[in-house]
Every structure is written in C-alpha cells, then in structure tokens.
Amino acid sequence: MTFQTPFTFRNGLVARDRLVMAPMTTYSGNPDFTVSEAELAYYQLRSRSIGTVITAATSVSDAAQAFPLQMSLKADYYIASQRQLAQTIQAEGALAITQLHHGGRMNDPSLHADHRNIVSASAVPADRPNSVTPRALTTHEVIATIDDFAQAVRRAITAGFDGAELHGANTYLLQQFFSPHSNRRTDAYGGSLTKRMTFAGALIDACQHVIATHATRPFLLGYRFSPEELEEPGITLEDTEAFVRFLMTKKLDFLHVSLRHYRQSSSKNPADKTKIVDRLKPIITDAVPFFGVGGIETLDDVEAALEDGYDFVATGMTLLADPDWGVRLRAKQLPRKVLDVATMPKPLYERLKRNATYFEQNGYTFSD
C-alpha cells in the first residue's frame, strides 16, 4: 500500500508514512493558554498510527488569538508546555509540526475587550453576518507581526518540534494579506497581486532566518493555503497559481492546500471541472512535498489521493472519530465513525455536538 512508504524530506527528516493529522482547533487549552492534560492525551492517541501530526492553530501574539482556550507560543513562558506536546507526539513515532496562526479579522470578538486589537491588512470586515470591522495594521505593526511569527518559530525550535506550518488558509490573517477582498493597502504590502504576496514572502524569509540561526537539527517549514474565495473581489485559482509559483521560489519544505474534498474543482466557477490538484501539481512538480486534505476516510480515498499527485494525505474528521485510523488502513478496514467523549477533550466534544446534524449527515454518531 503506497501510503506506508516512508518519506525523507530534503533536510533529512523522515516521516514513517504518508498519513497526516490535519490541524484542528481543540478549544481545550488551560486558561493561561498552555496545553492541557486532556489535549496531551488526545494527541497521544492519534500519534500512534500515523507519520505526521500538525497541531491545532497556535497563536503567536495576544492579537492573534482567534478561539477560546487556544494554545499559544506568544512568549517564552509557553515553551515548556509546548515541549510536552512535541514530546508526546514524538514518543509515539510521529513527526510533530506546530501550526502557527493569527486570526486577524476572524478573531472571536468576545475574546478581545478592545476591538481595536482585531486587526487585518485593511479596515474591511469579513463578508459574513455580525463581522467586526478590523483596524488596519500600520506598516510598523506589519513588521512586528512578522517578528511575532519568527519568534514563535524560535520557541517551537527550542520546544523540540520537528517543524512549523504557517497558517495561510481558511480566511485568517496570512490569507487576508493575499486576498483582494481584505487587502486594500496602497503601501508595499498591498495593491497589485505581486504586492499582496509581499507579506507572505517577508514572513517566510524571517522564519527561515530564525531556523538557520537557531535550529541545531533539521526543522521543517511549510505553508498552508486556501486556493479560492467566494467573495468579490476574492482570491481566484489564477491568483493561487501565481502564488504557488512564488512560494516555490522560497524553498519551503512542504505546501498544504486546504480543501473540502481532495478532488474538488473550482467553487467560484462551477463550470470549471478541472480538479484543483491537477492545476497545482504541475507547478509544484516533485520539488516540494504536497499535502492534500478533504474527504479522506477510506483506504480507497488515501490511495486515490496519492495517485492524483499528493505526496501526503491529511485528515481531520476521520481521526477525530478514529484515533486508530492508520491501524485500520493497514488492516484494510473501514474507519470507526463514532465521536467518543472518552477519546477527546470534553470542550471539543461539546462543540462537535453543537454541529451534530452536520456530522450525522456524514455518517458519524456520538457516544452519548
């Protein structure tokens, strides 16, 4: 089975297989944003049978916090807690990758008493009900935000992680700088398509400098992106093709596309039936490992995604319900589809239950 083939990254790190735990918010940290015991148990269970784990979105500053009880690397205080998380994952044989995150205009406003701390590329609210109009970051603050990410990478290195993923997807701050909907700037960080890539480029450069300066063993740096936005104006697939070409110049260790389904085509143009992977893989070629996600549950899904051109396959929902997903794949068994409060933090389970209809429509049941 193809997914069992180990993968050696160009810096020498080895993933024991092609299976990835997709990053999923847990809403279950301690009140001081350190990692809770329940989260450690949750990750330990899911690290046993897959090769790579990407953690929940981890905030890089006070202004970055988007979710209740979101884990953090915003200060050196958090290194010890994050070291526990990295070691818990690695003890089960998986690579531990932290996902570094800033919510920008998508921050939960109830977490920010002063809404001036909800910031973005420009003062443009998200195109959804009850959105807060963010404050546009000044040029000085943009540079400081880039440093927030770079310092979080330094802390991740000190904590012993195998790598970091920059969260440039799912409408959060990094995507907000690339999006023509949220970025209306007229300085070096906005305007043309090329200028809307400036923030990502400067961010990657700063993080790579930190890795070169501080890492004493191989450390991966990846970038996650969403290929389209439904907003007008919004990111188009043509924009993303140009962006991926740009990212390919930055010598990243992996790219991770965020999709609802690994074989989906354009959401913006239903007449375009070309699979997104078929548009992006010829640009990426085999130069950089390509992570795919979305609707991956069964062995057939895994093998089909790898055949389509992804180098790694990630799943979130399947691993929520079945911590032993990798074991079942090797046994050619279907995954378990029961969301069990005994295998995840209670706050996460309760949030999932609030969306019970969605999960039940997809064949999942709950343990109570």
C-alpha positions as CSV (number, residue, x, y, z in Angstrom):
1,M,0.0,0.0,0.0
2,T,1.5,3.3,-1.2
3,F,0.7,5.3,2.0
4,Q,3.0,3.1,4.0
5,T,6.1,4.3,2.1
6,P,8.3,6.5,4.3
7,F,9.2,9.9,3.0
8,T,12.6,11.7,3.6
9,F,12.4,15.4,3.5
10,R,15.3,17.3,1.9
11,N,16.7,18.2,5.3
12,G,16.9,14.6,6.3
13,L,13.8,14.2,8.5
14,V,11.9,11.0,7.8
15,A,8.1,10.6,8.1
16,R,7.3,6.9,8.6
17,D,4.3,7.0,6.2
18,R,2.2,9.5,4.1
19,L,-0.6,9.9,6.7
20,V,-1.0,13.3,8.4
21,M,-3.3,14.5,11.2
22,A,-4.7,17.8,9.9
23,P,-4.7,20.8,12.2
24,M,-7.9,21.1,14.2
25,T,-8.8,23.6,16.9
26,T,-9.4,21.9,20.2
27,Y,-10.9,24.8,22.3
28,S,-9.5,22.9,25.2
29,G,-6.3,24.5,26.5
30,N,-5.7,25.7,30.0
31,P,-7.0,29.1,31.0
32,D,-3.4,30.5,30.6
33,F,-3.3,29.0,27.0
34,T,-0.8,26.3,27.9
35,V,-1.6,22.8,26.7
36,S,-4.0,20.8,28.9
37,E,-3.6,17.2,30.0
38,A,-6.7,16.4,28.0
39,E,-5.1,17.7,24.9
40,L,-1.9,15.7,25.5
41,A,-3.9,12.6,25.8
42,Y,-5.9,13.5,22.7
43,Y,-2.7,13.9,20.6
44,Q,-1.0,10.8,22.1
45,L,-3.9,8.6,20.9
46,R,-3.7,10.0,17.4
47,S,0.0,9.9,17.0
48,R,0.4,6.1,17.3
49,S,-0.6,5.0,13.8
50,I,0.3,8.0,11.5
51,G,3.6,9.5,10.5
52,T,3.0,13.3,10.9
53,V,0.9,15.4,13.3
54,I,0.1,19.0,12.7
55,T,-1.2,20.6,15.9
56,A,-4.1,22.9,16.4
57,A,-3.7,26.5,15.4
58,T,-1.2,28.1,17.9
59,S,-1.4,31.8,18.5
60,V,1.7,33.9,18.0
61,S,0.6,37.0,20.0
62,D,-2.2,38.5,22.1
63,A,-3.8,40.0,19.0
64,A,-3.5,36.6,17.2
65,Q,-5.9,34.8,19.5
66,A,-9.0,33.7,17.5
67,F,-10.5,30.9,19.6
68,P,-11.4,30.3,23.2
69,L,-8.6,28.4,25.1
70,Q,-6.4,28.4,22.1
71,M,-2.8,27.1,22.7
72,S,-0.1,29.7,22.4
73,L,3.6,30.3,21.6
74,K,3.4,34.0,22.1
75,A,6.1,34.2,24.8
76,D,8.9,32.1,26.2
77,Y,6.6,31.1,29.1
78,Y,4.9,28.7,26.7
79,I,7.9,26.8,25.6
80,A,7.8,24.2,28.4
81,S,4.1,23.4,27.7
82,Q,4.7,23.1,24.0
83,R,7.7,20.9,24.7
84,Q,5.4,18.5,26.4
85,L,3.2,18.4,23.4
86,A,6.0,17.8,20.9
87,Q,7.5,15.1,23.1
88,T,4.0,13.4,23.5
89,I,3.6,13.2,19.7
90,Q,7.2,12.1,19.0
91,A,7.2,9.4,21.7
92,E,4.6,7.6,19.5
93,G,6.8,7.8,16.5
94,A,5.2,10.7,14.6
95,L,6.8,14.0,13.4
96,A,5.4,16.9,15.5
97,I,4.6,20.1,13.5
98,T,3.2,23.1,15.2
99,Q,0.7,25.3,13.2
100,L,1.4,29.0,13.8
101,H,-1.6,31.2,13.5
102,H,-3.1,34.7,13.6
103,G,-6.8,35.1,13.3
104,G,-6.8,38.7,12.1
105,R,-10.3,40.0,11.3
106,M,-11.7,36.4,12.0
107,N,-10.8,36.6,15.7
108,D,-13.7,35.9,18.1
109,P,-14.6,39.4,19.2
110,S,-15.7,38.1,22.6
111,L,-12.1,37.3,23.4
112,H,-11.0,40.9,22.8
113,A,-12.4,43.5,25.2
114,D,-10.8,46.3,23.0
115,H,-11.9,45.6,19.4
116,R,-9.0,47.8,18.2
117,N,-6.9,44.7,18.8
118,I,-8.8,43.0,16.0
119,V,-6.6,43.8,13.1
120,S,-6.1,42.9,9.4
121,A,-4.4,44.1,6.3
122,S,-7.1,46.7,5.8
123,A,-10.2,48.0,7.7
124,V,-12.6,45.8,5.7
125,P,-14.9,43.4,7.6
126,A,-15.4,39.8,6.6
127,D,-18.4,39.2,4.3
128,R,-20.5,37.4,6.9
129,P,-23.1,38.4,9.5
130,N,-22.0,40.3,12.6
131,S,-18.4,40.8,11.5
132,V,-16.3,43.3,13.3
133,T,-14.6,45.9,11.2
134,P,-10.9,45.4,11.9
135,R,-8.2,48.0,12.3
136,A,-5.7,48.1,9.5
137,L,-2.2,47.3,10.7
138,T,0.3,50.1,10.4
139,T,3.5,49.3,8.4
140,H,5.4,49.2,11.7
141,E,2.8,46.7,13.1
142,V,3.1,44.6,9.9
143,I,6.8,44.2,10.6
144,A,6.2,43.5,14.2
145,T,3.6,40.8,13.3
146,I,6.1,39.1,11.0
147,D,8.5,39.1,14.0
148,D,5.8,37.6,16.2
149,F,5.7,34.6,13.8
150,A,9.5,34.4,13.6
151,Q,9.8,34.4,17.4
152,A,7.2,31.7,17.7
153,V,9.3,29.6,15.3
154,R,12.3,30.1,17.5
155,R,10.2,28.9,20.5
156,A,9.0,25.9,18.5
157,I,12.6,25.0,17.8
158,T,13.5,25.3,21.5
159,A,10.5,23.2,22.4
160,G,11.7,20.4,20.2
161,F,9.2,20.4,17.4
162,D,10.1,18.9,14.0
163,G,8.7,21.8,12.1
164,A,6.2,24.6,11.8
165,E,3.3,25.2,9.4
166,L,2.4,28.9,8.6
167,H,-1.4,29.0,8.6
168,G,-2.1,31.0,5.4
169,A,-5.5,29.4,4.8
170,N,-9.2,29.4,6.0
171,T,-9.6,33.3,5.9
172,Y,-7.1,34.0,8.7
173,L,-4.5,36.9,8.7
174,L,-2.0,35.5,6.2
175,Q,-4.7,34.9,3.7
176,Q,-6.2,38.3,4.5
177,F,-2.9,39.9,3.2
178,F,-3.1,37.9,0.0
179,S,-6.8,38.4,-0.6
180,P,-8.0,41.4,-2.7
181,H,-11.1,41.5,-0.5
182,S,-9.4,42.1,2.7
183,N,-6.2,43.8,1.5
184,R,-6.9,47.2,0.0
185,R,-3.5,48.7,1.1
186,T,-1.5,51.1,-1.0
187,D,1.9,50.5,0.5
188,A,4.5,47.8,-0.1
189,Y,2.1,45.1,1.3
190,G,-0.9,45.6,-1.0
191,G,-2.3,46.8,-4.3
192,S,-1.2,44.5,-7.1
193,L,-1.2,40.7,-7.0
194,T,2.6,40.8,-6.6
195,K,2.4,43.2,-3.7
196,R,-0.2,41.1,-2.0
197,M,2.4,38.3,-1.8
198,T,4.9,40.6,0.0
199,F,3.7,39.8,3.5
200,A,4.0,36.1,2.9
201,G,7.4,36.4,1.4
202,A,8.8,38.5,4.2
203,L,7.2,36.2,6.8
204,I,8.8,33.1,5.2
205,D,12.2,34.8,4.9
206,A,12.1,35.8,8.6
207,C,11.2,32.3,9.7
208,Q,13.8,30.7,7.6
209,H,16.4,33.1,9.0
210,V,15.4,32.1,12.5
211,I,15.7,28.4,11.6
212,A,19.1,28.9,10.0
213,T,20.2,30.8,13.2
214,H,18.7,28.7,16.0
215,A,18.0,25.2,14.7
216,T,20.7,22.6,15.7
217,R,18.8,19.8,14.0
218,P,16.5,19.6,10.9
219,F,13.4,21.7,11.2
220,L,10.6,21.9,8.6
221,L,8.8,25.0,7.4
222,G,5.6,24.6,5.5
223,Y,2.8,26.9,4.3
224,R,-0.9,26.1,4.2
225,F,-3.2,28.0,1.8
226,S,-6.8,28.1,0.5
227,P,-7.0,28.2,-3.3
228,E,-10.2,30.3,-3.7
229,E,-12.5,32.8,-2.0
230,L,-16.2,33.2,-2.9
231,E,-16.1,37.0,-2.0
232,E,-15.9,39.6,-4.7
233,P,-13.2,40.6,-5.2
234,G,-11.6,37.4,-3.8
235,I,-8.8,35.0,-4.4
236,T,-9.1,33.2,-7.8
237,L,-7.5,30.0,-8.9
238,E,-5.4,32.1,-11.3
239,D,-4.2,34.1,-8.3
240,T,-3.3,30.9,-6.4
241,E,-1.4,29.5,-9.4
242,A,0.8,32.7,-9.3
243,F,1.1,32.5,-5.5
244,V,2.2,28.8,-5.6
245,R,4.8,29.8,-8.3
246,F,6.0,32.4,-5.8
247,L,6.1,30.0,-2.9
248,M,8.1,27.6,-5.0
249,T,10.9,30.2,-5.0
250,K,11.0,30.3,-1.2
251,K,12.5,26.8,-0.7
252,L,9.8,25.7,1.7
253,D,9.8,22.1,3.0
254,F,6.1,21.4,2.1
255,L,2.9,23.0,0.8
256,H,-0.5,22.2,2.2
257,V,-3.7,23.0,0.3
258,S,-6.9,23.4,2.4
259,L,-9.9,21.8,0.5
260,R,-13.3,20.5,1.4
261,H,-12.5,17.5,-0.8
262,Y,-9.2,16.4,-2.2
263,R,-10.7,16.1,-5.7
264,Q,-12.7,19.3,-5.7
265,S,-12.7,21.7,-8.6
266,S,-13.5,25.4,-8.6
267,S,-16.1,26.6,-6.1
268,K,-16.1,30.1,-7.7
269,N,-16.8,28.8,-11.2
270,P,-18.9,25.6,-11.2
271,A,-18.4,25.2,-14.9
272,D,-14.7,24.6,-14.4
273,K,-14.5,20.9,-13.7
274,T,-10.6,20.7,-13.5
275,K,-9.5,19.3,-10.2
276,I,-7.5,21.8,-8.2
277,V,-4.8,19.3,-7.7
278,D,-4.5,19.0,-11.4
279,R,-3.9,22.7,-11.7
280,L,-1.4,23.0,-8.9
281,K,0.7,19.7,-9.1
282,P,2.3,20.7,-12.5
283,I,3.6,23.9,-10.8
284,I,4.8,22.1,-7.7
285,T,6.1,19.0,-9.6
286,D,8.1,16.9,-7.2
287,A,10.2,19.7,-6.0
288,V,8.2,20.2,-2.7
289,P,6.1,17.7,-0.9
290,F,2.4,18.5,-1.4
291,F,-0.1,17.8,1.4
292,G,-3.8,17.1,0.4
293,V,-6.8,17.1,2.6
294,G,-10.6,16.9,2.5
295,G,-13.0,13.9,2.4
296,I,-10.2,11.4,3.0
297,E,-11.5,8.5,5.0
298,T,-11.0,5.0,3.5
299,L,-8.1,3.2,2.0
300,D,-9.5,3.9,-1.5
301,D,-9.6,7.6,-0.7
302,V,-6.0,7.5,0.5
303,E,-4.7,5.6,-2.5
304,A,-6.7,7.8,-4.9
305,A,-5.3,11.0,-3.4
306,L,-1.8,9.8,-3.6
307,E,-2.4,8.7,-7.2
308,D,-3.7,12.1,-8.0
309,G,-0.4,13.6,-7.1
310,Y,-0.4,14.4,-3.4
311,D,2.7,13.3,-1.5
312,F,0.9,13.2,1.9
313,V,-2.8,12.8,2.8
314,A,-4.3,14.6,5.8
315,T,-7.5,14.0,7.6
316,G,-9.2,15.7,10.5
317,M,-12.7,14.4,10.9
318,T,-11.7,10.8,10.4
319,L,-9.0,11.0,13.1
320,L,-11.5,12.7,15.5
321,A,-13.7,9.7,15.4
322,D,-11.0,7.0,14.9
323,P,-7.7,7.5,16.7
324,D,-6.6,4.2,15.2
325,W,-7.2,5.2,11.6
326,G,-3.8,4.2,10.5
327,V,-4.1,0.8,12.0
328,R,-7.4,0.2,10.3
329,L,-6.0,1.3,6.9
330,R,-3.2,-1.2,7.2
331,A,-5.7,-3.9,8.0
332,K,-7.9,-2.7,5.1
333,Q,-10.7,-2.0,7.4
334,L,-13.2,0.9,7.3
335,P,-12.7,3.6,9.9
336,R,-14.8,3.9,13.0
337,K,-17.2,6.7,12.8
338,V,-18.2,7.3,16.4
339,L,-17.2,10.6,18.0
340,D,-16.4,9.5,21.6
341,V,-16.0,11.8,24.5
342,A,-13.6,9.3,26.0
343,T,-11.0,10.0,23.3
344,M,-11.0,13.8,23.1
345,P,-11.2,16.8,25.5
346,K,-14.7,17.4,26.7
347,P,-14.9,21.1,25.4
348,L,-14.0,19.8,21.9
349,Y,-16.6,17.1,22.1
350,E,-19.3,19.6,23.3
351,R,-18.5,21.9,20.3
352,L,-18.8,19.0,17.9
353,K,-22.2,18.0,19.4
354,R,-23.4,21.5,18.7
355,N,-23.0,20.7,15.0
356,A,-24.4,17.2,15.4
357,T,-26.6,17.5,12.3
358,Y,-23.5,18.0,10.1
359,F,-21.7,15.0,11.4
360,E,-24.7,12.8,11.3
361,Q,-25.3,13.7,7.7
362,N,-21.8,12.4,7.1
363,G,-22.4,9.1,8.8
364,Y,-21.0,9.9,12.2
365,T,-22.6,9.2,15.6
366,F,-21.9,10.4,19.1
367,S,-21.0,8.2,22.1
368,D,-23.7,9.5,24.4
